[in-house]
Amino acid sequence: MKLTKQTVRQALAKVIDPELQIDIVSLGLIYNVKIEGKNKVVIRMTLTTPGCPLAPVIDEMVREALYGLVEDTEQDVIVNLTFDPPWVPEMMTEEARLELNL
């Protein structure tokens, strides 16, 4: 599979938030995907709360989802966590909000 922003987002849509049980793309946690060179992915993302104890788990899940799109998920995937802007439920897709009854 070719490394593009679209294929990265498709792969990230398979990452399910362990607490909310909805994928991180539909939750609106992915702010930006950038491809650098031939094989490096830089992801700017957030979490639902700054104190999320599952941050390391989600980071690992993101890297695992991109396995096969990049050669080395430790060196070729950069996950930048940010809380600016802070996540709000309005960032979710309509389907995700409906699933959570929001």
C-alpha positions in Angstrom: 0.0 0.0 0.0 1.3 3.4 -0.9 2.1 5.9 1.8 -0.2 8.8 1.5 -2.2 11.0 3.9 -5.3 9.0 3.0 -3.8 5.6 3.6 -2.4 6.8 6.9 -5.9 8.1 8.0 -7.4 4.8 6.8 -4.9 2.9 9.0 -5.5 5.2 12.0 -9.3 4.6 11.6 -8.5 1.1 12.8 -7.2 2.4 16.1 -10.0 2.1 18.7 -9.9 4.3 21.8 -9.8 1.8 24.7 -12.2 3.8 26.8 -14.8 5.1 24.3 -14.6 2.2 21.9 -14.6 4.5 18.8 -11.8 5.0 16.4 -9.5 7.9 16.9 -10.2 9.4 13.5 -14.0 9.6 14.1 -13.3 11.0 17.6 -11.5 13.9 16.0 -8.2 13.1 17.8 -6.1 13.4 14.6 -5.3 17.0 13.9 -2.8 16.6 11.1 -0.9 13.9 9.1 2.2 14.9 7.3 4.4 12.7 5.0 8.1 13.7 5.0 10.3 12.2 2.3 9.5 8.7 1.2 8.9 6.9 4.5 8.3 9.2 7.4 4.9 10.0 8.9 4.4 12.9 11.4 1.1 12.8 13.2 -0.2 15.7 15.2 -2.9 14.4 17.5 -4.6 14.9 20.9 -6.3 12.9 23.5 -9.7 13.4 25.1 -8.1 14.7 28.3 -4.5 15.9 29.1 -4.3 13.4 32.0 -5.2 10.4 29.9 -3.4 7.4 31.5 -3.7 5.5 28.2 -1.4 7.9 26.2 1.4 5.4 25.9 -1.0 2.6 24.9 -2.6 4.8 22.2 0.8 5.8 20.9 1.7 2.2 20.5 -1.6 1.4 18.8 -0.9 4.2 16.3 2.5 2.8 15.5 1.1 -0.7 15.1 -1.6 0.5 12.8 1.0 2.0 10.5 3.1 -1.1 10.4 3.5 -2.1 6.8 3.0 1.5 5.6 6.4 2.5 6.9 9.6 0.4 7.3 10.3 1.1 11.0 7.5 2.4 13.1 9.9 3.5 15.9 12.0 5.7 13.6 9.6 6.5 10.8 6.5 7.4 12.8 6.5 10.6 14.9 3.5 11.1 17.1 3.2 14.7 18.5 0.7 15.0 21.2 -0.9 18.4 21.7 -3.7 19.9 23.7 -3.9 23.1 21.7 -6.6 23.3 20.7 -8.1 21.2 23.5 -10.3 18.3 22.3 -14.1 18.9 22.6 -16.9 16.5 21.6 -17.8 18.7 18.7 -14.7 17.5 17.0 -16.2 14.0 16.6 -18.0 12.9 13.5 -21.8 12.9 13.6 -21.8 9.1 13.7 -19.4 9.0 16.7 -21.6 11.5 18.6 -24.7 9.4 17.8 -22.9 6.2 19.0 -22.1 8.0 22.3 -25.6 9.5 22.6 -24.2 13.1 22.5 
